[in-house]
Amino acid sequence: MGSVRYPPRSRGQPPWTRLDDEALLDLRFCDLGLRIEHSPVAAAVARLHAELAARGLTVHPHVWFSSEWFSPDGIPGIAVPFYLAHPRLLRLERRFTREVEGGNALWLLRILRHEAGHAIDTAYRLRQRTDWRRLFGDAKKPYPKAYTPRPGSRRYVQHLGHWYAQAHPTEDFAETFAVWLKPRSTWRRDYADWPEALRKLEYVDAVMGEVAGKRRHVHSRAFVEPLASERSSLRQHYAHMQKLHRFGRVTRVDRILERAFTRDPEAERGASSLLRAFGVHACHGMAVEAECSTYVVQQVIRAAIKRCERLDLRVRGGSRAARHRLRRLLVRLARLTARAPGRRVIM
């Protein structure tokens, strides 16, 4: 690969921000020079650390840029995907993936809280405890390549969406921790009728009180697969991801939501706010129309809110017409969900 010729430099911006997509794809990860403290991620990490400190936890996971989200086994830290370092990389990621995991402030904090759960688990070796295994399961259980969630189950909390807590015992713990950690969380009320999920939350509350102020058992601050040592190009990265079918997929629900709403930034009201406006009575009426339980409708609304936030969808036209259009959409999704094999939600 020949040397890259950059356009005139904009003040305060890395030179690669001025490259077009094709030139940017030819850059190696290690040449980007990304650092957490010089990125928008820094503020979110500081907030995460403040939330942990407010709970009396002295373990503040170290964070670094890598190619994707993960918290390594044996290291109480968090790897954050490179594209969150700069809006230019964010746009490139969206070109290939359509959605950017952690691409807005709320979503970024949700994922950081989840990954912090993994880091705290590692730092105190919680998964080795008998009571942890009794509640969450065996952490040594093989991680599935795919899983079929049971949306009707009340054994698990809901945090990141797609019923991710059901994927593996360690994800169950991380999701439970994230719900517990969120400031002003109303988890006792929200999960009052979910006895097994509530039991897990109460366990996390008790164990975090037990380890608060105590030194961690695992002290490693190593970086795993840091971007600075990654010599492959962005083009190779995205080609590999597409080969694995991890990117470029558009779900059935995404297509439905994108037809119902718009991405036009001039539209003031977010689609998620309209979804949140549906009350108990509306849910009951939609359940009757969809011939399913109110619970299914509520779960569909919750999942649709998260998809609209991730896709940054907005309401087009007047709110009254949009509300009517959205009601029809939700009834359709609820009917599809209720009739799916194994009650697998299509979100």
TIDOKOL-628621 format. One record per residue (C-alpha): residue in three letters; residue number from 0; x, y, z. Coordinates in nm, 4 decimals, padded with zeros to 6 digits, m for minus. Each point is the difference from the previous one (the first is absolute). Last residue first. Layout:
BEGIN
+------+-----+----------+----------+----------+
: rest :  nr :     east :    north :       up :
+------+-----+----------+----------+----------+
:  ALA : NUM :        X :        Y :        Z :
...
+------+-----+----------+----------+----------+
END
This chain:
BEGIN
+------+-----+----------+----------+----------+
: rest :  nr :     east :    north :       up :
+------+-----+----------+----------+----------+
:  MET : 346 : m03.7025 : m00.8193 :  01.7347 :
:  ILE : 345 : m00.1771 : m00.3098 : m00.1336 :
:  VAL : 344 : m00.0874 : m00.1294 :  00.3435 :
:  ARG : 343 :  00.0213 : m00.3752 :  00.0317 :
:  ARG : 342 : m00.3218 : m00.1309 :  00.1458 :
:  GLY : 341 :  00.1306 : m00.3543 : m00.0511 :
:  PRO : 340 : m00.1070 :  00.0292 : m00.3617 :
:  ALA : 339 : m00.1266 :  00.3557 : m00.0657 :
:  ARG : 338 : m00.3767 :  00.0488 :  00.0434 :
:  ALA : 337 :  00.0189 :  00.2421 :  00.2925 :
:  THR : 336 :  00.2844 :  00.1904 : m00.1629 :
:  LEU : 335 : m00.1766 :  00.0431 : m00.3341 :
:  ARG : 334 : m00.3194 :  00.1163 :  00.1740 :
:  ALA : 333 :  00.1969 :  00.2412 :  00.2168 :
:  LEU : 332 :  00.1805 :  00.1375 : m00.3036 :
:  ARG : 331 : m00.3279 :  00.0581 : m00.1879 :
:  VAL : 330 : m00.1654 :  00.1600 :  00.3017 :
:  LEU : 329 :  00.3053 :  00.2211 :  00.0408 :
:  LEU : 328 : m00.0166 :  00.1175 : m00.3631 :
:  ARG : 327 : m00.3698 :  00.0798 :  00.0195 :
:  ARG : 326 :  00.0610 :  00.2049 :  00.3141 :
:  LEU : 325 :  00.2895 :  00.1772 : m00.1683 :
:  ARG : 324 : m00.2146 :  00.1220 : m00.2882 :
:  HIS : 323 : m00.2589 :  00.1377 :  00.2432 :
:  ARG : 322 :  00.2720 :  00.1671 :  00.2068 :
:  ALA : 321 :  00.1609 :  00.1431 : m00.3119 :
:  ALA : 320 : m00.3311 :  00.1448 : m00.1178 :
:  ARG : 319 : m00.0509 :  00.1678 :  00.3384 :
:  SER : 318 :  00.3633 :  00.1101 :  00.0293 :
:  GLY : 317 : m00.0058 :  00.1890 : m00.3301 :
:  GLY : 316 :  00.2413 : m00.0857 : m00.2792 :
:  ARG : 315 :  00.3218 : m00.1958 :  00.0310 :
:  VAL : 314 :  00.1087 : m00.1387 :  00.3338 :
:  ARG : 313 :  00.3696 : m00.0745 :  00.0425 :
:  LEU : 312 :  00.2297 : m00.3029 : m00.0223 :
:  ASP : 311 :  00.3504 :  00.0072 :  00.1486 :
:  LEU : 310 :  00.0624 : m00.3648 : m00.1029 :
:  ARG : 309 :  00.1189 : m00.0890 :  00.3492 :
:  GLU : 308 : m00.2714 :  00.2038 :  00.1691 :
:  CYS : 307 : m00.2685 : m00.1470 : m00.2253 :
:  ARG : 306 :  00.1281 : m00.3535 :  00.0724 :
:  LYS : 305 : m00.0051 :  00.0660 :  00.3747 :
:  ILE : 304 : m00.3550 :  00.1330 : m00.0081 :
:  ALA : 303 : m00.1090 : m00.2953 : m00.2172 :
:  ALA : 302 :  00.1281 : m00.2460 :  00.2636 :
:  ARG : 301 : m00.1980 :  00.1679 :  00.2771 :
:  ILE : 300 : m00.3098 :  00.0249 : m00.2170 :
:  VAL : 299 :  00.0236 : m00.3691 : m00.0923 :
:  GLN : 298 :  00.0451 : m00.0901 :  00.3665 :
:  GLN : 297 : m00.3079 :  00.1985 :  00.0980 :
:  VAL : 296 : m00.2048 : m00.1602 : m00.2772 :
:  VAL : 295 :  00.1077 : m00.3485 :  00.1121 :
:  TYR : 294 : m00.0967 :  00.0801 :  00.3607 :
:  THR : 293 : m00.3422 :  00.1207 : m00.1077 :
:  SER : 292 : m00.0639 : m00.3553 : m00.1194 :
:  CYS : 291 : m00.0810 : m00.0935 : m00.3599 :
:  GLU : 290 : m00.2903 :  00.0231 : m00.2422 :
:  ALA : 289 :  00.1549 :  00.2942 : m00.1871 :
:  GLU : 288 : m00.3160 :  00.2107 :  00.0401 :
:  VAL : 287 : m00.0426 : m00.0967 :  00.3649 :
:  ALA : 286 :  00.3678 :  00.0662 :  00.0677 :
:  MET : 285 : m00.0253 :  00.3370 : m00.1762 :
:  GLY : 284 : m00.2868 :  00.1022 :  00.2274 :
:  HIS : 283 :  00.1889 : m00.1091 :  00.3124 :
:  CYS : 282 :  00.3127 :  00.1868 : m00.1064 :
:  ALA : 281 : m00.2028 :  00.3169 : m00.0614 :
:  HIS : 280 : m00.1526 : m00.0255 :  00.3469 :
:  VAL : 279 :  00.3417 : m00.0451 :  00.1621 :
:  GLY : 278 :  00.1484 :  00.3078 : m00.1664 :
:  PHE : 277 :  00.1630 :  00.0704 : m00.3355 :
:  ALA : 276 :  00.2097 :  00.3157 :  00.0340 :
:  ARG : 275 :  00.3250 : m00.1972 :  00.0082 :
:  LEU : 274 : m00.0429 : m00.0861 : m00.3674 :
:  LEU : 273 : m00.0303 :  00.3686 : m00.0893 :
:  SER : 272 :  00.3221 :  00.0730 :  00.1898 :
:  SER : 271 :  00.1777 : m00.2824 : m00.1861 :
:  ALA : 270 : m00.0966 :  00.1470 : m00.3378 :
:  GLY : 269 :  00.1969 :  00.3171 :  00.0763 :
:  ARG : 268 : m00.1753 :  00.3322 : m00.0460 :
:  GLU : 267 :  00.1664 :  00.2838 : m00.1895 :
:  ALA : 266 :  00.0015 : m00.1201 : m00.3607 :
:  GLU : 265 :  00.2772 :  00.2071 : m00.1614 :
:  PRO : 264 :  00.2450 : m00.2867 :  00.0575 :
:  ASP : 263 : m00.1914 : m00.2064 : m00.2614 :
:  ARG : 262 :  00.0485 : m00.3643 :  00.0982 :
:  THR : 261 : m00.3701 : m00.0732 : m00.0478 :
:  PHE : 260 : m00.2753 : m00.2126 :  00.1523 :
:  ALA : 259 : m00.2501 : m00.2700 : m00.1010 :
:  ARG : 258 :  00.2044 : m00.1363 : m00.2909 :
:  GLU : 257 :  00.3147 : m00.0063 :  00.2143 :
:  LEU : 256 : m00.1883 : m00.1829 :  00.2742 :
:  ILE : 255 : m00.1166 : m00.2764 : m00.2341 :
:  ARG : 254 :  00.3469 : m00.0398 : m00.1548 :
:  ASP : 253 :  00.1606 : m00.0147 :  00.3426 :
:  VAL : 252 : m00.2573 : m00.2597 :  00.1074 :
:  ARG : 251 :  00.0930 : m00.2344 : m00.2824 :
:  THR : 250 :  00.3631 :  00.0249 :  00.0939 :
:  VAL : 249 :  00.2600 :  00.1590 : m00.2227 :
:  ARG : 248 :  00.3354 : m00.1782 : m00.0074 :
:  GLY : 247 :  00.3078 :  00.1783 : m00.1321 :
:  PHE : 246 :  00.2264 : m00.1140 :  00.2788 :
:  ARG : 245 :  00.0626 : m00.3212 :  00.1905 :
:  HIS : 244 : m00.0274 : m00.2129 : m00.3076 :
:  LEU : 243 :  00.3463 : m00.1457 :  00.0697 :
:  LYS : 242 :  00.1102 :  00.1072 : m00.3471 :
:  GLN : 241 : m00.1372 :  00.3458 :  00.0733 :
:  MET : 240 :  00.2176 :  00.0248 :  00.3082 :
:  HIS : 239 :  00.3088 : m00.1146 : m00.1881 :
:  ALA : 238 : m00.0541 :  00.2531 : m00.2777 :
:  TYR : 237 : m00.0563 :  00.2676 :  00.2631 :
:  HIS : 236 :  00.3296 : m00.0728 :  00.1719 :
:  GLN : 235 :  00.1991 : m00.0382 : m00.3208 :
:  ARG : 234 : m00.1191 :  00.3435 : m00.1155 :
:  LEU : 233 :  00.0836 :  00.1494 :  00.3385 :
:  SER : 232 :  00.3546 : m00.1174 : m00.0518 :
:  SER : 231 :  00.1894 : m00.2647 :  00.1974 :
:  ARG : 230 :  00.2949 :  00.1065 :  00.2170 :
:  GLU : 229 : m00.1693 : m00.0179 :  00.3400 :
:  SER : 228 :  00.2520 :  00.0927 :  00.2706 :
:  ALA : 227 : m00.1451 :  00.3435 :  00.0787 :
:  LEU : 226 : m00.3524 : m00.1398 : m00.0210 :
:  PRO : 225 :  00.0459 : m00.2018 :  00.3146 :
:  GLU : 224 : m00.0644 : m00.3749 : m00.0298 :
:  VAL : 223 : m00.0042 : m00.0511 :  00.3784 :
:  PHE : 222 :  00.1324 :  00.2808 :  00.2174 :
:  ALA : 221 :  00.1395 : m00.0948 :  00.3415 :
:  ARG : 220 : m00.1157 :  00.1625 :  00.3213 :
:  SER : 219 :  00.0257 : m00.3165 :  00.2067 :
:  HIS : 218 : m00.0982 :  00.0329 :  00.3665 :
:  VAL : 217 : m00.2246 : m00.3019 :  00.0576 :
:  HIS : 216 : m00.1135 : m00.0445 :  00.3599 :
:  ARG : 215 : m00.1311 :  00.3561 :  00.0262 :
:  ARG : 214 :  00.0460 :  00.2026 :  00.3127 :
:  LYS : 213 : m00.3036 :  00.0614 :  00.2179 :
:  GLY : 212 : m00.1973 :  00.3233 :  00.0264 :
:  ALA : 211 : m00.3224 : m00.1626 : m00.1115 :
:  VAL : 210 :  00.0445 : m00.3779 : m00.0216 :
:  GLU : 209 : m00.2874 : m00.0930 :  00.2346 :
:  GLY : 208 : m00.2306 :  00.2792 : m00.1133 :
:  MET : 207 :  00.0567 : m00.1179 : m00.3559 :
:  VAL : 206 : m00.0909 : m00.3509 :  00.1153 :
:  ALA : 205 : m00.3287 :  00.1111 :  00.1572 :
:  ASP : 204 : m00.1170 :  00.2130 : m00.2940 :
:  VAL : 203 :  00.1044 : m00.2699 : m00.2475 :
:  TYR : 202 : m00.2015 : m00.2556 :  00.1999 :
:  GLU : 201 : m00.3002 :  00.2331 :  00.0129 :
:  LEU : 200 :  00.0202 :  00.0335 : m00.3776 :
:  LYS : 199 :  00.0180 : m00.3759 : m00.0419 :
:  ARG : 198 : m00.3015 : m00.0519 :  00.2267 :
:  LEU : 197 : m00.1896 :  00.2630 : m00.1969 :
:  ALA : 196 :  00.0610 : m00.1917 : m00.3214 :
:  GLU : 195 : m00.1321 : m00.3159 :  00.1675 :
:  PRO : 194 : m00.3054 :  00.1722 :  00.1525 :
:  TRP : 193 : m00.1094 :  00.2034 : m00.3045 :
:  ASP : 192 : m00.3097 :  00.1747 :  00.1389 :
:  ALA : 191 :  00.2036 :  00.2575 :  00.1953 :
:  TYR : 190 :  00.2359 :  00.0412 : m00.2961 :
:  ASP : 189 : m00.0727 :  00.3657 : m00.0813 :
:  ARG : 188 : m00.0607 :  00.0923 :  00.3647 :
:  ARG : 187 :  00.3237 : m00.1372 :  00.1378 :
:  TRP : 186 :  00.1819 :  00.1053 : m00.3169 :
:  THR : 185 : m00.0873 :  00.3683 :  00.0331 :
:  SER : 184 :  00.3438 :  00.1188 : m00.1093 :
:  ARG : 183 :  00.0889 :  00.3444 :  00.1294 :
:  PRO : 182 :  00.3499 : m00.0421 : m00.1400 :
:  LYS : 181 :  00.0519 : m00.3134 : m00.2137 :
:  LEU : 180 :  00.2111 : m00.2492 :  00.1927 :
:  TRP : 179 : m00.2732 : m00.2583 :  00.0722 :
:  VAL : 178 : m00.1114 : m00.0248 : m00.3647 :
:  ALA : 177 :  00.3642 : m00.0312 : m00.1076 :
:  PHE : 176 :  00.0703 : m00.2684 :  00.2625 :
:  THR : 175 : m00.2926 : m00.2083 : m00.1225 :
:  GLU : 174 :  00.1226 :  00.0293 : m00.3595 :
:  ALA : 173 :  00.3515 : m00.1025 :  00.1028 :
:  PHE : 172 : m00.1297 : m00.2940 :  00.2065 :
:  ASP : 171 : m00.2195 : m00.1355 : m00.2796 :
:  GLU : 170 :  00.2826 :  00.0559 : m00.2468 :
:  THR : 169 :  00.2250 : m00.2185 :  00.2176 :
:  PRO : 168 : m00.2700 : m00.2681 :  00.0188 :
:  HIS : 167 : m00.0390 : m00.0063 : m00.3820 :
:  ALA : 166 : m00.2360 :  00.1260 : m00.2730 :
:  GLN : 165 : m00.3094 :  00.0539 :  00.2168 :
:  ALA : 164 :  00.1260 :  00.3362 :  00.1280 :
:  TYR : 163 : m00.0078 :  00.1205 : m00.3613 :
:  TRP : 162 : m00.3773 :  00.0084 : m00.0162 :
:  HIS : 161 :  00.0398 :  00.1700 : m00.3404 :
:  GLY : 160 :  00.0415 :  00.3268 :  00.1874 :
:  LEU : 159 :  00.2870 :  00.1548 :  00.1928 :
:  HIS : 158 : m00.1772 :  00.0091 :  00.3373 :
:  GLN : 157 : m00.2677 : m00.2564 :  00.0708 :
:  VAL : 156 :  00.0208 : m00.1982 :  00.3217 :
:  TYR : 155 : m00.0304 : m00.3775 : m00.0056 :
:  ARG : 154 : m00.2227 : m00.2630 :  00.1597 :
:  ARG : 153 : m00.3188 :  00.1615 : m00.1262 :
:  SER : 152 : m00.0178 : m00.2095 : m00.3164 :
:  GLY : 151 : m00.2574 :  00.0958 : m00.2639 :
:  PRO : 150 :  00.2641 :  00.1266 : m00.2420 :
:  ARG : 149 :  00.1679 : m00.3417 : m00.0158 :
:  PRO : 148 :  00.3221 :  00.0629 : m00.1860 :
:  THR : 147 :  00.1340 : m00.2335 : m00.2706 :
:  TYR : 146 :  00.3773 : m00.0071 :  00.0187 :
:  ALA : 145 :  00.2883 :  00.0248 : m00.2418 :
:  LYS : 144 :  00.3682 : m00.0921 : m00.0038 :
:  PRO : 143 : m00.0496 : m00.1220 :  00.3556 :
:  TYR : 142 :  00.2631 :  00.0584 :  00.2707 :
:  PRO : 141 :  00.1016 : m00.3306 :  00.1509 :
:  LYS : 140 : m00.0961 : m00.0270 :  00.3717 :
:  LYS : 139 :  00.2983 :  00.0910 :  00.2132 :
:  ALA : 138 : m00.2020 :  00.2798 :  00.1639 :
:  ASP : 137 : m00.2261 : m00.2656 :  00.1549 :
:  GLY : 136 : m00.3392 :  00.1380 :  00.0908 :
:  PHE : 135 : m00.1342 :  00.3407 :  00.1023 :
:  LEU : 134 : m00.1617 : m00.0605 :  00.3393 :
:  ARG : 133 :  00.1729 : m00.3143 :  00.1278 :
:  ARG : 132 :  00.3240 :  00.0958 : m00.1724 :
:  TRP : 131 :  00.0126 :  00.3328 :  00.1852 :
:  ASP : 130 : m00.0867 : m00.1719 :  00.3330 :
:  THR : 129 :  00.2854 : m00.2468 : m00.0491 :
:  ARG : 128 :  00.2520 :  00.2761 : m00.0642 :
:  GLN : 127 :  00.2420 : m00.0484 : m00.2888 :
:  ARG : 126 : m00.1958 :  00.2423 : m00.2183 :
:  LEU : 125 :  00.0830 :  00.2777 :  00.2455 :
:  ARG : 124 :  00.3724 :  00.0003 : m00.0761 :
:  TYR : 123 :  00.0223 :  00.3458 :  00.1611 :
:  ALA : 122 :  00.1564 :  00.1849 : m00.2943 :
:  THR : 121 : m00.1525 : m00.2345 : m00.2571 :
:  ASP : 120 : m00.3621 :  00.0536 :  00.1074 :
:  ILE : 119 :  00.0743 :  00.3720 :  00.0325 :
:  ALA : 118 :  00.1324 :  00.0045 : m00.3580 :
:  HIS : 117 : m00.2968 : m00.1958 : m00.1370 :
:  GLY : 116 : m00.2412 :  00.2391 :  00.1704 :
:  ALA : 115 :  00.2039 :  00.2919 : m00.1334 :
:  GLU : 114 : m00.0746 : m00.1378 : m00.3475 :
:  HIS : 113 : m00.3719 :  00.0401 :  00.0682 :
:  ARG : 112 :  00.0413 :  00.3479 :  00.1446 :
:  LEU : 111 :  00.2098 :  00.0966 : m00.3037 :
:  ILE : 110 : m00.2673 : m00.1370 : m00.2327 :
:  ARG : 109 : m00.2752 :  00.2058 :  00.1592 :
:  LEU : 108 :  00.2247 :  00.3067 :  00.0105 :
:  LEU : 107 :  00.0635 : m00.0178 : m00.3747 :
:  TRP : 106 : m00.3719 : m00.0477 : m00.0698 :
:  LEU : 105 : m00.0848 :  00.3159 :  00.1923 :
:  ALA : 104 :  00.2738 :  00.2091 : m00.1630 :
:  ASN : 103 : m00.0622 : m00.1095 : m00.3596 :
:  GLY : 102 :  00.1930 : m00.2360 : m00.2271 :
:  GLY : 101 :  00.0365 : m00.2844 :  00.2484 :
:  GLU : 100 : m00.0349 : m00.2598 : m00.2753 :
:  VAL :  99 : m00.0170 :  00.1980 : m00.3229 :
:  GLU :  98 : m00.2857 : m00.0982 : m00.2292 :
:  ARG :  97 : m00.0053 : m00.0327 : m00.3768 :
:  THR :  96 :  00.3017 : m00.2336 :  00.0272 :
:  PHE :  95 :  00.2252 :  00.0879 : m00.2937 :
:  ARG :  94 : m00.0851 :  00.3650 : m00.0589 :
:  ARG :  93 : m00.0710 :  00.0461 :  00.3718 :
:  GLU :  92 :  00.3577 : m00.0963 :  00.0812 :
:  LEU :  91 :  00.1340 :  00.2593 : m00.2425 :
:  ARG :  90 : m00.2189 :  00.2683 :  00.1529 :
:  LEU :  89 :  00.1226 : m00.0886 :  00.3493 :
:  LEU :  88 :  00.3586 :  00.0128 : m00.1205 :
:  ARG :  87 : m00.0510 :  00.3624 : m00.1034 :
:  PRO :  86 : m00.1884 :  00.0745 :  00.3240 :
:  HIS :  85 :  00.3128 : m00.0988 :  00.1999 :
:  ALA :  84 :  00.1116 : m00.2513 :  00.2639 :
:  LEU :  83 : m00.3211 : m00.2047 :  00.0007 :
:  TYR :  82 :  00.1150 : m00.1733 : m00.3201 :
:  PHE :  81 :  00.2874 : m00.1676 :  00.1841 :
:  PRO :  80 : m00.2129 : m00.2458 :  00.1967 :
:  VAL :  79 :  00.0408 :  00.0116 :  00.3807 :
:  ALA :  78 :  00.1995 : m00.2578 :  00.1955 :
:  ILE :  77 : m00.0877 : m00.0096 :  00.3696 :
:  GLY :  76 :  00.2128 : m00.1007 :  00.2979 :
:  PRO :  75 : m00.0010 : m00.2460 :  00.2875 :
:  ILE :  74 :  00.2408 : m00.2473 : m00.1668 :
:  GLY :  73 : m00.0370 : m00.3760 :  00.0556 :
:  ASP :  72 : m00.2421 : m00.0552 : m00.2857 :
:  PRO :  71 :  00.0037 :  00.3030 : m00.2257 :
:  SER :  70 : m00.2767 :  00.2629 :  00.0049 :
:  PHE :  69 : m00.1304 :  00.0486 : m00.3530 :
:  TRP :  68 : m00.1237 :  00.2545 : m00.2564 :
:  GLU :  67 :  00.1692 :  00.0014 : m00.3409 :
:  SER :  66 :  00.3144 :  00.0883 : m00.1977 :
:  SER :  65 :  00.1941 :  00.1310 :  00.2981 :
:  PHE :  64 :  00.0174 :  00.3283 :  00.1896 :
:  TRP :  63 :  00.0859 : m00.0019 :  00.3688 :
:  VAL :  62 : m00.1758 :  00.0182 :  00.3371 :
:  HIS :  61 :  00.1180 : m00.0589 :  00.3564 :
:  PRO :  60 : m00.2719 : m00.1296 :  00.2288 :
:  HIS :  59 : m00.0603 :  00.2031 :  00.3192 :
:  VAL :  58 :  00.0069 : m00.2424 :  00.2908 :
:  THR :  57 : m00.0464 :  00.2019 :  00.3201 :
:  LEU :  56 : m00.3717 : m00.0685 :  00.0282 :
:  GLY :  55 : m00.1786 :  00.2126 :  00.2610 :
:  ARG :  54 : m00.3190 :  00.0271 : m00.2038 :
:  ALA :  53 :  00.0729 :  00.3659 : m00.0787 :
:  ALA :  52 :  00.3463 : m00.1102 : m00.1107 :
:  LEU :  51 : m00.1522 : m00.2318 : m00.2600 :
:  GLU :  50 : m00.2223 :  00.2787 : m00.1338 :
:  ALA :  49 :  00.2962 :  00.2385 : m00.0101 :
:  HIS :  48 :  00.2052 : m00.2572 : m00.1929 :
:  LEU :  47 : m00.2809 : m00.0332 : m00.2538 :
:  ARG :  46 : m00.0215 :  00.3786 : m00.0326 :
:  ALA :  45 :  00.3720 :  00.0259 : m00.0637 :
:  VAL :  44 : m00.0284 : m00.2761 : m00.2608 :
:  ALA :  43 : m00.2838 :  00.1895 : m00.1717 :
:  ALA :  42 :  00.2045 :  00.3219 : m00.0049 :
:  ALA :  41 :  00.3033 : m00.1787 : m00.1449 :
:  VAL :  40 : m00.1998 : m00.1686 : m00.2790 :
:  PRO :  39 : m00.0235 :  00.3290 : m00.1909 :
:  SER :  38 :  00.3705 : m00.0435 : m00.0832 :
:  HIS :  37 :  00.3368 :  00.1463 :  00.0991 :
:  GLU :  36 :  00.0173 : m00.1829 :  00.3347 :
:  ILE :  35 : m00.0828 : m00.3315 : m00.1708 :
:  ARG :  34 :  00.2919 :  00.0248 : m00.2418 :
:  LEU :  33 : m00.0003 : m00.0656 : m00.3733 :
:  GLY :  32 :  00.3179 :  00.0362 : m00.2045 :
:  LEU :  31 : m00.1646 : m00.1054 : m00.3267 :
:  ASP :  30 :  00.3170 : m00.1660 : m00.1316 :
:  CYS :  29 : m00.0372 : m00.3104 :  00.2190 :
:  PHE :  28 : m00.3357 : m00.0730 : m00.1618 :
:  ARG :  27 :  00.1570 : m00.0123 : m00.3445 :
:  LEU :  26 : m00.1232 :  00.2419 : m00.2650 :
:  ASP :  25 : m00.1386 : m00.1334 : m00.3299 :
:  LEU :  24 : m00.3588 :  00.0512 :  00.1119 :
:  LEU :  23 :  00.0671 :  00.3723 :  00.0443 :
:  ALA :  22 :  00.1020 :  00.0352 : m00.3622 :
:  GLU :  21 : m00.3194 : m00.1637 : m00.1234 :
:  ASP :  20 : m00.2199 :  00.1900 :  00.2438 :
:  ASP :  19 :  00.1283 :  00.3466 : m00.0918 :
:  LEU :  18 :  00.2830 :  00.1441 :  00.2048 :
:  ARG :  17 : m00.0466 :  00.3178 :  00.2034 :
:  THR :  16 : m00.0269 : m00.1757 :  00.3367 :
:  TRP :  15 :  00.3351 : m00.1688 : m00.0744 :
:  PRO :  14 :  00.1890 :  00.3201 :  00.0866 :
:  PRO :  13 : m00.1076 : m00.0110 :  00.3671 :
:  GLN :  12 : m00.2048 :  00.3114 :  00.0892 :
:  GLY :  11 :  00.1098 :  00.2981 :  00.2141 :
:  ARG :  10 :  00.0187 :  00.2471 : m00.2889 :
:  SER :   9 : m00.0986 : m00.1470 : m00.3331 :
:  ARG :   8 :  00.2990 : m00.1273 : m00.1979 :
:  PRO :   7 :  00.0279 :  00.0577 : m00.3744 :
:  PRO :   6 : m00.0871 : m00.3221 : m00.1881 :
:  TYR :   5 :  00.1994 : m00.3110 :  00.0915 :
:  ARG :   4 :  00.2118 : m00.2086 : m00.2319 :
:  VAL :   3 :  00.0285 : m00.3583 :  00.1211 :
:  SER :   2 :  00.3261 : m00.1832 : m00.0639 :
:  GLY :   1 : m00.0183 : m00.2979 : m00.2300 :
:  MET :   0 : m00.1436 : m00.3397 :  00.0959 :
+------+-----+----------+----------+----------+
END
